[in-house]
Amino acid sequence: MTDSNYIKIYTGNFIVVQLIKQRLEDIGINPIIKDETESGRLAGFGASLPGMPEVHVHENELDKAVVIVESVRSEVETT
């Protein structure tokens, strides 16, 4: 197993993941989006059911990133 300096901070639907990604980029954090469904599609292994993409950030940016995720989640839950 390899060590990683990236931590998963959110798993959810594509729209919320994209909103979190944009908000993180707005404050200078470059998240990694892991989407097994999209990876499979690009490789030619289409899936009939969409997966749940994940947002990962570097451990040094975790505190700021968690605040953004909580903010986006509360916005989405109130609409």
TORKOL-4160 file (C-alpha; in steps of 0.2 Angstrom, whole numbers, padded with zeros to 4 digits, m for minus):
79
<pt num="1" X="0000" Y="0000" Z="0000"/>
<pt num="2" X="0007" Y="0017" Z="m0004"/>
<pt num="3" X="0006" Y="0032" Z="0007"/>
<pt num="4" X="m0004" Y="0047" Z="0001"/>
<pt num="5" X="m0004" Y="0065" Z="0007"/>
<pt num="6" X="m0022" Y="0067" Z="0000"/>
<pt num="7" X="m0037" Y="0064" Z="0011"/>
<pt num="8" X="m0055" Y="0061" Z="0004"/>
<pt num="9" X="m0066" Y="0075" Z="0011"/>
<pt num="10" X="m0082" Y="0072" Z="0001"/>
<pt num="11" X="m0091" Y="0058" Z="m0009"/>
<pt num="12" X="m0108" Y="0063" Z="m0017"/>
<pt num="13" X="m0117" Y="0067" Z="m0033"/>
<pt num="14" X="m0108" Y="0075" Z="m0048"/>
<pt num="15" X="m0116" Y="0093" Z="m0046"/>
<pt num="16" X="m0111" Y="0095" Z="m0028"/>
<pt num="17" X="m0094" Y="0089" Z="m0031"/>
<pt num="18" X="m0092" Y="0101" Z="m0045"/>
<pt num="19" X="m0098" Y="0115" Z="m0034"/>
<pt num="20" X="m0086" Y="0110" Z="m0020"/>
<pt num="21" X="m0072" Y="0109" Z="m0033"/>
<pt num="22" X="m0075" Y="0127" Z="m0039"/>
<pt num="23" X="m0076" Y="0134" Z="m0021"/>
<pt num="24" X="m0060" Y="0126" Z="m0017"/>
<pt num="25" X="m0051" Y="0132" Z="m0032"/>
<pt num="26" X="m0058" Y="0150" Z="m0028"/>
<pt num="27" X="m0048" Y="0150" Z="m0012"/>
<pt num="28" X="m0032" Y="0142" Z="m0020"/>
<pt num="29" X="m0035" Y="0124" Z="m0016"/>
<pt num="30" X="m0033" Y="0112" Z="m0031"/>
<pt num="31" X="m0043" Y="0096" Z="m0027"/>
<pt num="32" X="m0042" Y="0079" Z="m0035"/>
<pt num="33" X="m0058" Y="0072" Z="m0041"/>
<pt num="34" X="m0059" Y="0054" Z="m0042"/>
<pt num="35" X="m0073" Y="0047" Z="m0053"/>
<pt num="36" X="m0073" Y="0029" Z="m0056"/>
<pt num="37" X="m0088" Y="0030" Z="m0068"/>
<pt num="38" X="m0080" Y="0043" Z="m0079"/>
<pt num="39" X="m0063" Y="0034" Z="m0079"/>
<pt num="40" X="m0072" Y="0018" Z="m0085"/>
<pt num="41" X="m0081" Y="0028" Z="m0098"/>
<pt num="42" X="m0065" Y="0035" Z="m0105"/>
<pt num="43" X="m0057" Y="0018" Z="m0105"/>
<pt num="44" X="m0072" Y="0011" Z="m0115"/>
<pt num="45" X="m0080" Y="0002" Z="m0101"/>
<pt num="46" X="m0096" Y="0011" Z="m0100"/>
<pt num="47" X="m0107" Y="0010" Z="m0084"/>
<pt num="48" X="m0126" Y="0010" Z="m0084"/>
<pt num="49" X="m0126" Y="0017" Z="m0066"/>
<pt num="50" X="m0117" Y="0033" Z="m0062"/>
<pt num="51" X="m0105" Y="0032" Z="m0047"/>
<pt num="52" X="m0101" Y="0044" Z="m0033"/>
<pt num="53" X="m0086" Y="0055" Z="m0037"/>
<pt num="54" X="m0074" Y="0059" Z="m0023"/>
<pt num="55" X="m0065" Y="0075" Z="m0018"/>
<pt num="56" X="m0048" Y="0073" Z="m0011"/>
<pt num="57" X="m0037" Y="0087" Z="m0005"/>
<pt num="58" X="m0019" Y="0088" Z="0002"/>
<pt num="59" X="m0018" Y="0085" Z="0020"/>
<pt num="60" X="m0010" Y="0103" Z="0023"/>
<pt num="61" X="m0026" Y="0110" Z="0016"/>
<pt num="62" X="m0038" Y="0100" Z="0025"/>
<pt num="63" X="m0044" Y="0113" Z="0038"/>
<pt num="64" X="m0049" Y="0126" Z="0025"/>
<pt num="65" X="m0057" Y="0112" Z="0013"/>
<pt num="66" X="m0068" Y="0105" Z="0027"/>
<pt num="67" X="m0075" Y="0122" Z="0030"/>
<pt num="68" X="m0080" Y="0124" Z="0011"/>
<pt num="69" X="m0087" Y="0107" Z="0011"/>
<pt num="70" X="m0098" Y="0110" Z="0026"/>
<pt num="71" X="m0104" Y="0127" Z="0018"/>
<pt num="72" X="m0109" Y="0119" Z="0002"/>
<pt num="73" X="m0118" Y="0105" Z="0010"/>
<pt num="74" X="m0128" Y="0117" Z="0021"/>
<pt num="75" X="m0132" Y="0127" Z="0005"/>
<pt num="76" X="m0138" Y="0112" Z="m0004"/>
<pt num="77" X="m0148" Y="0105" Z="0011"/>
<pt num="78" X="m0158" Y="0121" Z="0013"/>
<pt num="79" X="m0163" Y="0123" Z="m0005"/>
